[in-house]
């Protein structure tokens, strides 16, 4: 199974900045997390109907299986 988490964020978003500071490269690799700046990838944000940031979208084999809107912890992301 191919699983990844898309983290939609924006440079002006305070909670997004705080979350990014806690996400080391090793944690991002461990949970297969990709950070997407909605101002740079509007097409992907639109495709996933992102209305708020931060938003975390869990994909399995390219299909959304879960979503979390708002700030969260690394432990929560590991369990998603």
Secondary structure as UniProt FT lines:
FT   STRAND          3..9
FT   TURN            11..12
FT   HELIX           14..22
FT   HELIX           25..30
FT   TURN            31..32
FT   STRAND          33..37
FT   TURN            38..40
FT   HELIX           42..47
FT   TURN            48..49
FT   STRAND          55..60
FT   TURN            61..62
FT   STRAND          63..69
FT   HELIX           74..79
//
